[in-house]
Amino acid sequence: MATAYTPQPLAKALIHKISTLPAERIAEVEDFVDFIGAKEAKQREAQHKADRALTRAAAAASAPAFAAVWNNPEDDVYDSI
């Protein structure tokens, strides 16, 4: 996955190149950058959903093991708290 970090010299060179384009091409570049940003946001959201699903699955898988430990007469006093 690409990082948001852009080295300054590269960013400055890109800004210079863009600034030499005609206005209609700059608008196209802006649209493309917006498209890439939206695509990245969708990918981050998809990863976030996958992470949440994995967390829920792990919790469900561990529930029986915890139940065996937690469900005992010695701990019944804590159920009323």
C-alpha positions as CSV (number, residue, x, y, z in Angstrom):
1,M,0.0,0.0,0.0
2,A,1.3,3.4,-0.9
3,T,1.9,6.0,1.8
4,A,0.8,9.6,1.9
5,Y,4.4,10.8,2.3
6,T,5.7,12.5,-0.8
7,P,9.3,13.7,-0.8
8,Q,9.5,17.5,-1.2
9,P,11.7,17.5,-4.3
10,L,9.2,15.2,-6.1
11,A,6.2,17.3,-5.0
12,K,7.8,20.5,-6.1
13,A,8.7,19.0,-9.5
14,L,5.1,17.8,-10.0
15,I,3.7,21.2,-9.0
16,H,6.0,22.8,-11.5
17,K,5.0,20.5,-14.3
18,I,1.3,21.0,-13.5
19,S,1.7,24.8,-13.5
20,T,3.0,24.7,-17.1
21,L,-0.2,23.1,-18.4
22,P,-3.1,24.9,-19.9
23,A,-6.1,25.6,-17.5
24,E,-8.3,22.8,-19.0
25,R,-5.5,20.2,-18.5
26,I,-5.0,21.4,-14.9
27,A,-8.7,20.7,-14.4
28,E,-8.2,17.2,-15.8
29,V,-5.3,16.7,-13.4
30,E,-7.4,17.8,-10.5
31,D,-10.2,15.5,-11.5
32,F,-7.7,12.6,-11.7
33,V,-6.3,13.4,-8.3
34,D,-9.8,13.5,-6.9
35,F,-10.5,10.1,-8.5
36,I,-7.4,8.6,-7.0
37,G,-8.3,10.0,-3.6
38,A,-11.8,8.5,-3.8
39,K,-10.4,5.2,-4.8
40,E,-7.9,5.2,-1.9
41,A,-10.8,6.1,0.5
42,K,-12.8,3.2,-0.8
43,Q,-9.9,0.8,-0.3
44,R,-9.3,2.1,3.2
45,E,-13.0,1.6,4.1
46,A,-12.9,-1.9,2.6
47,Q,-9.9,-2.7,4.7
48,H,-11.5,-1.3,7.8
49,K,-14.6,-3.4,7.2
50,A,-12.4,-6.5,6.8
51,D,-10.6,-5.7,10.0
52,R,-13.9,-5.3,11.9
53,A,-15.1,-8.6,10.5
54,L,-11.9,-10.4,11.5
55,T,-12.2,-8.9,15.0
56,R,-15.8,-10.1,15.3
57,A,-14.9,-13.6,14.1
58,A,-12.0,-13.8,16.6
59,A,-14.3,-12.7,19.4
60,A,-16.9,-15.3,18.4
61,A,-14.3,-18.0,18.1
62,S,-12.9,-17.3,21.6
63,A,-16.3,-17.0,23.3
64,P,-16.6,-20.7,24.1
65,A,-13.1,-20.8,25.6
66,F,-13.8,-17.8,27.8
67,A,-17.2,-19.2,28.8
68,A,-15.5,-22.3,30.1
69,V,-13.4,-20.1,32.3
70,W,-15.9,-17.4,33.3
71,N,-19.0,-19.6,33.9
72,N,-18.1,-21.1,37.3
73,P,-19.7,-20.9,40.8
74,E,-16.9,-18.8,42.2
75,D,-17.5,-16.0,39.7
76,D,-21.3,-16.0,40.1
77,V,-21.1,-13.2,42.6
78,Y,-19.8,-10.9,39.8
79,D,-22.9,-11.5,37.7
80,S,-25.0,-9.3,39.9
81,I,-22.6,-6.3,39.7
